[in-house]
Amino acid sequence: MARKQPPSAAGGGSGKPGDDLSKELQKLDAKVDDELADIDLTDPDLHKAATKIQASFRGHKVRKEGTPKDGEHGEEMAAGQ
């Protein structure tokens, strides 16, 4: 038993859906490129923000790696302090 496809997926719509999608993607790419070109990479606030993001992510990674998965590690950590 074959599945029924909606008219747009079966080619019943006007034009190809892939063409519309690729045009929209090109417009979005152009918009993103314009926005990225406007960023001043020498701005000190940008560097401060990047440093905070990196520190936050590194802390997240360390906390994730350091989380004990079973009771053994938790007891060792408490006894070591």
C-alpha positions in Angstrom: 0.0 0.0 0.0 1.6 3.3 -1.1 1.5 6.4 1.0 -0.4 9.4 -0.3 1.8 12.5 -0.6 0.4 16.1 -0.2 0.1 17.9 -3.5 3.1 20.2 -2.8 5.4 17.2 -2.2 4.0 15.3 -5.2 4.8 18.1 -7.6 1.3 19.4 -7.9 2.3 22.9 -6.7 3.5 25.8 -8.8 7.2 25.6 -9.4 9.7 23.3 -7.6 9.8 23.5 -3.8 13.6 23.0 -4.0 14.0 26.2 -6.1 12.0 28.3 -3.6 14.0 26.9 -0.8 17.3 27.5 -2.4 16.3 31.1 -3.2 15.3 31.7 0.4 18.6 30.2 1.6 20.6 32.5 -0.7 18.7 35.5 0.7 19.4 34.4 4.3 23.1 33.8 3.5 23.4 37.3 2.0 21.7 38.8 5.1 24.0 37.0 7.5 27.0 38.0 5.5 26.0 41.6 5.7 25.4 41.4 9.4 28.8 39.7 10.0 30.6 42.4 7.9 29.3 45.1 10.3 30.9 43.6 13.4 34.0 45.5 14.6 36.5 42.8 15.6 38.7 45.3 17.3 36.0 46.3 19.9 37.2 45.6 23.4 33.7 44.8 24.6 33.6 42.0 21.9 36.7 40.5 23.4 35.3 40.7 26.9 32.1 39.0 25.8 34.0 36.3 24.0 36.2 35.6 27.0 33.1 35.3 29.3 31.5 32.9 26.9 34.6 30.8 26.6 35.1 30.7 30.4 31.5 29.8 30.9 31.7 26.9 28.4 35.0 25.6 29.9 33.5 25.7 33.4 30.5 23.8 32.0 32.8 21.2 30.5 34.8 20.7 33.7 31.6 20.4 35.8 30.2 17.9 33.4 33.4 15.8 33.4 33.8 16.1 37.2 30.2 14.9 38.0 30.4 11.4 39.6 28.2 8.9 37.9 28.1 6.5 40.9 28.5 6.8 44.6 32.2 5.8 44.7 33.6 9.1 43.4 31.4 11.2 45.7 32.8 9.5 48.8 36.4 9.9 47.7 35.8 13.6 47.1 34.2 14.1 50.6 37.0 12.1 52.3 39.7 14.0 50.5 38.5 17.4 51.8 
